[in-house]
């Protein structure tokens, strides 16, 4: 498997099928969209792009592996490829693919897209069914165009040309152009010889790919502990946890969604979590412990844990702020 291409079958160690015929193989190679080809999801990442070239390659590779692992755990398959700044995921169930990708750290946003050659007629043909579905009578729209590569047109010229065609075709509905606060946004993203058309963006968790920044053990005893574990995972840390009380369902129903290698059920929580945390720290050779501390609790915790690095990413948050952020995390987990 090349660094920029893989499949969930390969990640799971199962044999990879050659497909069901020459036409399907040809379509997959050239990524043509017809009834025999899986849906395409465009995956964006942000912070990874700021790293040096060697670090970026490592992080992008980890991101792709994590994406494949999410699909394997869900019992489904996908194919993926990548270029400079994007990952492209082909899956039979696009809705499920979007849910899994939104739970993958490092992903900033995803879009279900139609892929066509970078040709004016092909782009318009892909846009028309999207416009037909989204442009209601008397609604406003904007066409956003982006371009990477060398082409005989600018992004502004593409937006003006293609957007003008859509406007003329739907003028009879009372549709109008509004570049500032449109009811509907249509997107055309040109990347070399291929163009991607889509009409929405679903946010991902962002951050760094899970597994690029060491390992920690977290105490998850409620929303503050669960959010602390999540924030460490978002910075790339593998996170084991000791869940107690109110934290058990939060770990099992939310945190596990973001780590395809995490156990799906937490063991019964001990009445005193500290010995269990110490045991787990030693067992996995963790780099530190994550605790749900308030500001005035930090000195005592620092004294108790001695040379162990203590992380508490929620220490500056009020209970209300913790609750609001955790609800957003739980919504993202689906």
C-alpha positions as CSV (number, residue, x, y, z in Angstrom):
1,X,0.0,0.0,0.0
2,X,1.4,3.4,-1.0
3,X,1.5,6.1,1.7
4,X,-1.3,8.0,0.0
5,X,-3.7,5.2,-0.8
6,X,-5.2,2.3,1.1
7,X,-8.4,0.5,2.0
8,X,-10.1,-0.7,5.1
9,X,-9.7,-4.3,3.8
10,X,-5.9,-3.7,3.9
11,X,-6.0,-2.2,7.3
12,X,-7.9,-5.2,8.7
13,X,-5.6,-7.8,7.1
14,X,-8.4,-9.3,5.0
15,X,-7.9,-10.0,1.2
16,X,-8.6,-7.1,-1.1
17,X,-11.1,-7.8,-3.8
18,X,-10.1,-7.0,-7.4
19,X,-13.6,-5.7,-8.1
20,X,-16.4,-7.1,-10.2
21,X,-15.3,-6.2,-13.6
22,X,-13.1,-4.1,-15.9
23,X,-15.5,-1.2,-16.0
24,X,-15.7,-0.9,-12.3
25,X,-11.9,-1.1,-12.0
26,X,-11.5,1.6,-14.7
27,X,-14.1,3.8,-13.0
28,X,-12.3,3.5,-9.7
29,X,-9.0,4.3,-11.2
30,X,-10.2,7.5,-12.8
31,X,-12.7,8.3,-10.0
32,X,-15.7,8.7,-12.3
33,X,-19.1,9.1,-10.6
34,X,-21.8,6.8,-11.9
35,X,-24.1,4.2,-10.3
36,X,-21.3,1.6,-10.0
37,X,-19.0,3.8,-8.0
38,X,-19.0,4.5,-4.3
39,X,-19.8,8.0,-3.0
40,X,-16.9,10.4,-2.5
41,X,-16.3,12.3,0.7
42,X,-13.7,15.2,0.6
43,X,-11.8,15.4,3.9
44,X,-9.9,18.5,5.0
45,X,-7.3,18.9,7.6
46,X,-5.8,22.1,8.9
47,X,-3.0,22.1,11.6
48,X,-1.1,19.3,9.9
49,X,-0.4,21.5,7.0
50,X,1.7,23.8,9.2
51,X,4.3,21.2,10.1
52,X,7.7,20.6,8.5
53,X,7.7,18.3,5.5
54,X,9.0,15.2,7.4
55,X,6.6,15.7,10.4
56,X,3.7,16.4,8.0
57,X,4.3,13.2,6.1
58,X,4.3,11.3,9.4
59,X,1.1,13.0,10.6
60,X,-0.7,12.5,7.3
61,X,0.1,8.8,7.3
62,X,-1.2,8.5,10.9
63,X,-4.4,10.3,9.9
64,X,-5.0,7.9,7.0
65,X,-4.4,4.9,9.2
66,X,-6.8,6.3,11.8
67,X,-9.5,6.8,9.1
68,X,-9.1,3.3,8.0
69,X,-9.3,2.0,11.5
70,X,-12.6,3.8,12.1
71,X,-14.1,2.0,9.1
72,X,-12.8,-1.3,10.2
73,X,-14.3,-1.0,13.7
74,X,-17.6,0.0,12.1
75,X,-17.6,-3.2,10.1
76,X,-17.6,-1.4,6.7
77,X,-15.0,-0.7,4.0
78,X,-13.7,2.3,2.2
79,X,-11.0,3.3,-0.2
80,X,-8.9,6.4,0.2
81,X,-6.3,8.5,-1.6
82,X,-4.7,11.8,-0.8
83,X,-3.0,14.8,-2.2
84,X,-1.4,17.9,-0.7
85,X,-4.0,19.0,1.8
86,X,-6.9,16.7,1.3
87,X,-7.9,13.1,1.7
88,X,-10.6,11.5,-0.5
89,X,-12.7,8.7,0.9
90,X,-14.8,6.5,-1.3
91,X,-17.5,4.5,0.6
92,X,-20.7,2.8,-0.3
93,X,-22.6,4.5,2.6
94,X,-21.7,8.2,2.4
95,X,-23.8,9.1,5.5
96,X,-21.9,6.6,7.6
97,X,-18.6,7.7,6.2
98,X,-19.3,11.3,7.2
99,X,-20.2,10.2,10.7
100,X,-17.0,8.2,11.1
101,X,-14.8,10.9,9.6
102,X,-16.3,13.6,11.9
103,X,-15.0,11.4,14.8
104,X,-11.4,11.3,13.5
105,X,-9.0,13.7,15.2
106,X,-7.1,15.9,12.6
107,X,-10.1,16.2,10.4
108,X,-11.4,19.8,10.3
109,X,-14.3,19.3,8.0
110,X,-15.8,16.9,5.4
111,X,-18.1,17.3,2.4
112,X,-20.0,14.8,0.2
113,X,-18.7,15.7,-3.2
114,X,-19.1,15.0,-6.9
115,X,-15.8,14.6,-8.8
116,X,-15.6,15.6,-12.4
117,X,-12.8,16.6,-14.9
118,X,-11.8,20.2,-14.8
119,X,-13.9,21.2,-17.8
120,X,-16.6,23.9,-17.8
121,X,-19.4,21.6,-19.1
122,X,-18.6,18.8,-16.7
123,X,-18.6,21.3,-13.8
124,X,-22.0,22.7,-14.8
125,X,-23.4,19.2,-15.2
126,X,-22.4,18.4,-11.7
127,X,-23.8,21.6,-10.3
128,X,-27.2,21.5,-11.9
129,X,-28.7,18.7,-9.7
130,X,-27.3,20.3,-6.6
131,X,-28.8,23.6,-7.6
132,X,-32.1,22.0,-8.4
133,X,-32.3,20.5,-5.0
134,X,-31.1,23.5,-3.0
135,X,-32.3,26.6,-4.7
136,X,-35.9,27.2,-3.6
137,X,-38.1,30.0,-5.0
138,X,-36.9,33.5,-4.0
139,X,-33.8,32.2,-2.3
140,X,-30.3,33.6,-2.6
141,X,-27.1,31.8,-3.3
142,X,-23.4,32.3,-3.7
143,X,-21.0,30.2,-5.7
144,X,-17.6,29.8,-4.0
145,X,-14.7,28.7,-6.2
146,X,-11.2,27.7,-5.2
147,X,-8.4,26.6,-7.4
148,X,-5.1,24.7,-7.0
149,X,-2.8,24.3,-9.9
150,X,-2.2,26.0,-13.3
151,X,-5.3,26.8,-15.3
152,X,-6.3,29.4,-18.0
153,X,-8.8,31.0,-15.5
154,X,-8.7,32.5,-12.0
155,X,-11.0,31.4,-9.1
156,X,-12.9,34.7,-9.5
157,X,-13.5,34.1,-13.2
158,X,-14.6,30.5,-12.6
159,X,-17.1,31.7,-9.9
160,X,-18.4,34.5,-12.2
161,X,-18.8,32.2,-15.2
162,X,-20.3,29.1,-13.6
163,X,-22.3,31.1,-11.1
164,X,-23.7,33.2,-13.8
165,X,-24.9,30.2,-15.7
166,X,-26.7,28.8,-12.7
167,X,-28.3,32.2,-12.0
168,X,-29.6,32.4,-15.6
169,X,-31.0,28.9,-15.4
170,X,-32.9,29.5,-12.2
171,X,-33.8,33.2,-12.7
172,X,-37.4,32.2,-13.2
173,X,-37.6,31.0,-9.6
174,X,-36.8,34.4,-8.4
175,X,-33.3,33.3,-7.3
176,X,-30.9,36.1,-6.6
177,X,-27.1,36.3,-5.9
178,X,-25.9,37.3,-2.5
179,X,-22.2,37.0,-1.8
180,X,-22.4,38.2,1.8
181,X,-25.3,36.3,3.5
182,X,-26.7,33.8,1.0
183,X,-29.3,31.2,1.9
184,X,-27.4,28.6,-0.1
185,X,-23.7,28.2,-0.8
186,X,-22.4,26.1,-3.7
187,X,-18.8,25.2,-3.8
188,X,-16.5,24.4,-6.7
189,X,-13.0,23.3,-5.8
190,X,-10.5,22.8,-8.6
191,X,-7.5,20.7,-7.9
192,X,-5.4,20.2,-11.0
193,X,-7.2,18.2,-13.6
194,X,-10.1,17.2,-11.2
195,X,-12.8,19.3,-9.8
196,X,-15.0,18.7,-6.7
197,X,-18.6,20.1,-6.4
198,X,-20.4,20.2,-3.1
199,X,-22.9,22.2,-1.1
200,X,-22.1,21.8,2.6
201,X,-19.3,21.3,5.1
202,X,-19.7,19.2,8.3
203,X,-17.2,20.1,11.0
204,X,-14.8,17.5,12.4
205,X,-12.9,17.6,15.7
206,X,-9.7,19.2,14.3
207,X,-6.5,18.9,16.3
208,X,-3.8,16.4,15.6
209,X,-4.1,12.7,14.6
210,X,-4.5,10.3,17.5
211,X,-1.2,8.6,18.3
212,X,1.3,11.3,17.3
213,X,2.0,12.7,20.8
214,X,2.6,10.0,23.4
215,X,0.2,8.2,25.9
216,X,-1.6,9.4,29.0
217,X,-4.0,7.9,31.5
218,X,-7.1,10.0,32.5
219,X,-9.5,9.9,35.4
220,X,-13.0,10.1,33.9
221,X,-15.4,10.7,36.8
222,X,-17.8,13.1,35.1
223,X,-18.0,15.7,32.4
224,X,-14.9,17.5,33.5
225,X,-12.8,14.3,33.5
226,X,-14.3,13.2,30.1
227,X,-13.6,16.6,28.5
228,X,-10.0,16.5,29.8
229,X,-9.4,13.1,28.2
230,X,-11.0,14.3,25.0
231,X,-8.8,17.4,24.9
232,X,-5.6,15.4,25.4
233,X,-6.7,13.0,22.6
234,X,-7.3,16.1,20.4
235,X,-3.7,17.0,20.8
236,X,-2.6,13.6,19.5
237,X,-2.3,11.6,22.7
238,X,-3.4,8.0,23.1
239,X,-5.6,8.0,26.2
240,X,-6.3,5.2,28.5
241,X,-8.8,6.0,31.2
242,X,-10.1,4.9,34.6
243,X,-13.8,5.6,34.6
244,X,-15.9,5.9,37.7
245,X,-19.5,6.8,38.6
246,X,-21.0,9.3,36.2
247,X,-17.9,9.0,34.0
248,X,-18.5,5.4,32.9
249,X,-21.4,6.2,30.4
250,X,-19.5,9.3,29.1
251,X,-16.4,7.2,28.4
252,X,-18.3,4.3,26.9
253,X,-20.8,6.3,24.7
254,X,-18.6,9.3,23.7
255,X,-14.9,8.9,24.2
256,X,-14.7,5.5,22.6
257,X,-16.3,6.9,19.4
258,X,-13.1,9.0,18.8
259,X,-10.6,6.1,19.3
260,X,-11.2,3.1,17.1
261,X,-8.8,1.0,19.3
262,X,-10.5,1.8,22.6
263,X,-12.5,-0.8,24.5
264,X,-16.2,-0.4,23.9
265,X,-17.0,-0.9,27.6
266,X,-15.1,0.3,30.7
267,X,-14.4,-2.1,33.6
268,X,-16.2,-1.4,36.9
269,X,-14.8,1.7,38.4
270,X,-13.0,1.4,41.8
271,X,-14.1,3.4,44.8
272,X,-10.6,4.9,45.1
273,X,-9.3,5.6,41.6
274,X,-5.8,6.6,42.5
275,X,-4.3,3.1,42.8
276,X,-6.0,2.1,39.6
277,X,-4.5,5.2,37.9
278,X,-1.1,4.3,39.2
279,X,-1.4,0.7,38.1
280,X,-2.5,1.8,34.6
281,X,0.2,4.3,34.3
282,X,2.8,1.7,34.9
283,X,1.2,-0.9,32.7
284,X,1.1,1.2,29.6
285,X,4.2,3.3,30.3
286,X,2.2,6.5,30.1
287,X,3.8,9.9,29.9
288,X,1.4,11.5,32.4
289,X,-1.9,11.5,34.2
290,X,-4.9,13.6,33.3
291,X,-7.0,14.8,36.2
292,X,-10.3,16.8,36.4
293,X,-8.9,19.5,38.7
294,X,-10.0,22.9,39.8
295,X,-7.3,25.6,40.3
296,X,-7.2,25.3,44.1
297,X,-6.9,21.5,43.8
298,X,-3.8,21.5,41.7
299,X,-1.1,22.0,44.4
300,X,-2.3,18.9,46.3
301,X,-2.5,16.8,43.2
302,X,1.0,18.0,42.1
303,X,2.3,16.9,45.5
304,X,0.6,13.5,45.5
305,X,1.8,12.5,42.1
306,X,5.4,13.4,42.6
307,X,7.5,13.0,39.4
308,X,4.5,12.0,37.3
309,X,3.5,14.7,34.8
310,X,0.0,16.0,35.7
311,X,-2.2,17.3,33.0
312,X,-5.5,19.2,33.6
313,X,-6.6,20.9,30.5
314,X,-10.0,21.9,32.0
315,X,-8.4,23.6,35.1
316,X,-9.4,27.1,33.9
317,X,-13.0,26.3,32.9
318,X,-16.1,26.8,35.0
319,X,-18.6,23.9,35.4
320,X,-20.9,25.7,32.9
321,X,-18.1,26.0,30.3
322,X,-17.3,22.3,30.8
323,X,-20.9,21.4,30.3
324,X,-21.2,23.4,27.1
325,X,-18.1,22.1,25.6
326,X,-18.9,18.5,26.5
327,X,-22.4,18.7,24.9
328,X,-20.7,19.8,21.7
329,X,-18.3,16.8,21.9
330,X,-21.2,14.4,22.6
331,X,-23.0,15.8,19.6
332,X,-20.0,15.3,17.4
333,X,-19.7,11.7,18.5
334,X,-23.2,11.2,17.2
